[in-house]
Amino acid sequence: MEYGEDVKRRLKRLEGQVRGVLNMMEEEKPCKDVVSQLSAVRSAADKAIAYVVAVNLENCILEEQEKGNDTSKLVKEAVDLLVKSR
């Protein structure tokens, strides 16, 4: 799979969020604020995972359809991958 600039941008943003959480910890910010930001990091990671799976699934389905193959197995694998990532 080729990873485009959009997914790389998402991960760079996520990297910045993690650095922000580390700074908050260094500054001894309240637990509630740190946990809130960690939750945002987790949400961003979940969205990045979903995006990667969706783009890959779309590409795989198109390839399989061109070959005249059934795509139901690909969809099941993608769903299993998303479930496993949680």
N, C-alpha and C positions, 0 to 999 in steps of 0.2 A: 504494500500500500504506500502511496505517496502522500506524505503529510503536507498540507498546504500552509500558507502563512497564517490563515485564520486560526487554525488549531494551535499553532506555535504562539500566536499572540495571546490566546486564552491562557496557555501555560505560563507565559511570561508574566501575565497579570496575576495568576495564581501564585507564582514565585514571589511577586511583590507583596501579596497579601500575607504570605508566610513570614517574610521579613518584617512586615508591620507587626505581626503577632509577637515575634521575637523581641522587637523594640518595646512593645507594650510590657512584656515580661521583664525586660531589663529596667524599665521605668517603674516597675512594681505597680502597674495599673490594677484596678479591681478585677477579681476573678470573673465577675459577671461580664465585664467588657471583653476580657480575653476569650472567654467561652463564646461570646457572641461572634467575635471575629473568627474563631476557629470553625464555628458553624458555617460562616460565609465561605471559608476555605473549602470545607467539605462539599458545600453546595456547588461551588465552582468546579471542583474536581469531578463531581458527579455529572455535571453538564458537559465537561470535556470528554469524559468517558462515553456518554451517550452520543455526542457528536461524532467521535471517532468510529464507534460501532455503526451509527447510521450511515455515514459516508461510505464506509467499507461495505456494508450490506447493500447499499444502492449499486455500487460498482460491481459487486459479485453477482447480484441478481441480473443486471444488464448483460454481463458476460455469459451467464448460464442461459438466459433467454435467447441470446444470439445463437447458442449451440443447440437450442431446442430442448434443453433439460428442465426438469422440475426444480423449482426454487424453494419448496416448502422446507427442505432440510436446512437451507441457509438461514431462513427466518427463525427456525427453532434454535439453531446454534447461536444466533445473535441474541435472542431472548435469554438463553441459558448464560451467555457471557455477561449480559447486563445484570441478571439475578446474582450471579457469582460475585460481581464487583461490589455488591452491597454487603 
